[in-house]
Amino acid sequence: QVQLVESGGGLVHTGGSLRLSCAAFGNIGSIEAMAWSRQVPGKERELVAIMLSSNSTHYADSVKGRFTISRDNAKNTVYLQMSSLKPEDTAVYYCVGRTADGDSWGQGTQVTVSS
């Protein structure tokens, strides 16, 4: 089983930057991919970025060129660097760990971008 703990959310002005962190605990070796997803109340959840075990990355069109997913294996931590933030990026951001047994989700961290 994998446990994920996010941090780094907060309030930022349009055009600003934030870095989210996701620390993984438990059966780290079972993780096949790590991702960031976000949810706005009343809207469908959106997969924002994903990093596979091969280190290949993929991004939603809405964040491409502005967000970067990375990881520090020594710290068992995945990051989401967010730049040029827009009000439409406001959401609860979740870290997701994908294993053969399914997905593990963190508790979420709120990101609010003021206009």
Residue pairs with C-beta under 8 A, 6 or more apart in sequence:
1 26
1 27
1 104
2 24
2 25
2 26
2 27
2 28
2 30
2 31
2 97
2 99
2 104
3 24
3 25
3 26
3 104
4 22
4 23
4 24
4 25
4 95
4 96
4 97
4 104
4 105
4 106
5 22
5 23
5 25
5 95
5 106
5 107
6 20
6 21
6 22
6 93
6 94
6 95
6 106
6 107
6 108
6 109
7 20
7 21
7 22
7 23
7 109
8 18
8 19
8 20
8 21
8 109
9 18
9 20
9 93
9 109
9 110
9 111
10 18
10 110
10 111
10 112
11 112
11 113
11 114
12 18
12 85
12 111
12 112
12 113
12 114
13 113
13 114
14 85
14 86
14 87
14 113
14 114
14 115
15 84
15 85
16 85
16 113
17 81
17 82
17 83
17 84
17 85
18 82
18 85
18 111
19 79
19 80
19 81
19 82
20 36
20 79
20 80
20 82
20 93
20 95
20 109
20 111
21 77
21 78
21 79
22 34
22 36
22 77
22 78
22 79
22 80
22 95
22 106
23 75
23 76
23 77
24 31
24 34
24 76
24 77
24 78
24 97
25 76
27 99
28 76
30 99
30 100
30 101
31 53
31 97
31 98
31 99
32 52
32 53
32 98
32 99
32 100
33 50
33 51
33 52
33 53
33 97
33 98
34 50
34 51
34 69
34 71
34 78
34 95
34 96
34 97
34 98
35 47
35 48
35 49
35 50
35 51
35 69
35 95
35 96
35 98
36 47
36 48
36 49
36 50
36 67
36 69
36 78
36 80
36 93
36 94
36 95
36 96
37 45
37 46
37 47
37 48
37 93
37 94
37 96
38 45
38 46
38 48
38 89
38 91
38 92
38 93
38 94
38 111
39 45
39 46
39 91
39 92
39 94
39 108
40 90
40 91
40 92
46 60
46 62
46 91
47 60
48 59
48 60
48 62
48 63
48 67
48 80
48 93
49 57
49 58
49 59
49 60
49 63
49 67
49 68
49 69
49 80
50 57
50 58
50 69
51 57
51 69
51 70
51 71
51 78
57 68
57 69
59 67
59 69
62 88
63 82
63 89
66 82
66 83
66 84
66 85
67 80
67 81
67 82
67 83
68 79
68 80
68 81
68 83
69 78
69 79
69 80
69 81
70 78
70 79
70 81
71 77
71 78
71 79
72 79
78 95
80 93
82 89
82 111
85 111
85 113
86 113
87 113
87 114
87 115
88 113
89 111
89 113
90 111
90 112
90 113
91 110
91 111
92 108
92 109
92 110
92 111
93 108
93 109
93 110
93 111
94 105
94 106
94 107
94 108
95 105
95 106
96 103
96 104
96 105
96 106
97 103
97 104
